[in-house]
Amino acid sequence: MNCIIVDDEPLAQQVIEDYAITIPYLTVIAKCSSAFEAFDVLRQKKVDLIFLDIQMPNVSGIDFLNSLEYKPMIIFTTAFSEYALDAFNLNAMDYLVKPIPFDRFLKAVNKAFDYYNLKNRSQEPAKEIHTGPAPEKYILVKSEYHTQKVDLNDITYIEGLKDYIKIHLVNSKPVVTLNSLRNMVEKLPSDQFVRVHKSFIVSLTKVDSISRNRIIIGETYIPIGDNFKDEFYALLKDRNISI
C-alpha cells in the first residue's frame, strides 16, 4: 500500500516512517508537513493510506480530510485523545495517540491492510453484481470499526436512520453502518432490491405479501411511499407478479 505521512512535527514523521519501513506491505511515498503539501501529493500519486495528524497550522487534519473528494484510508496520529469520536465519525481506520507504541501501530496498519485486500477483491464482482450466481454476491460495509461482509441473499430489507442505515438479515442481528439509502440503491442489483419508501429498501425475494400499500416480510410491515408506489407496482407487473 502506498502511504503518506502528514504531520508538522519532523520527529513524529520520523517515528512513523521508521515503523512503516519495517512492514513489507507499506511504502512511504511522501512526508508532508502541512495539508497543502499533502494536497499536491494526492493530485500526483495514488495514495492508499494516510497517517494524519489532527492539530496542524492553517488546516487541521479533520478539515483536510473533509475537503477531499476521494478519501484514502486514514489512520489519525495525534497527541490528543479528545478527537477520537470525530475521527471515527469520519470512518477513520484507527486513531493512534502519541507516543505511539509499535504494537499499536502494527495493529492499526494490519486493520487497514485487511480492508484494502477485501476492497480490492470485491471491486470486480461489485461491478457485475447484477450477474452471476446469487449465493456468491455480497457487499462490504463498515460497522463498529470493522469491515463486514454481507451476503445479498441474507438481506430482507434495509432501513434508513438519518445518517445511518440498518441492514436487516435472515437469522442474524441487523448491521448498522454509516451510509445512505441512495448509495445502497446504487450498489444493489435492481432485479432483486427496490426502494419502496424514503426510509426503506426491500429484497423482492423476501416479500411474503402485499396488502393495502404495505409490504409484509415475516412479521414486519413496511409502508409503500406515494413517491415510490407507481415504480414499485410497475416492477411487479413487469415481473408478472400478481398483487
Secondary structure, 3 states (H helix, E strand, C coil): CEEEEECCCHHHHHHHHHHHCCCCCCEEEEEECCHHHHHHHHHHCCCCEEEECCCCCCCCHHHHHHHCCCCCEEEEEECCHHHHHHHHHCCCCEEEECCCCHHHHHHHHHHHHHHHHHHHHHHHHHHCCCCCCHHHCEEEEEECCEEEEEEHHHEEEEEEECCEEEEEECCEEEEEEECCHHHHHHHCCCCCEEEEECCEEEEHHHCCEEECCEEEECCEEEECCHHHHHHHHHHHHHCCCCC
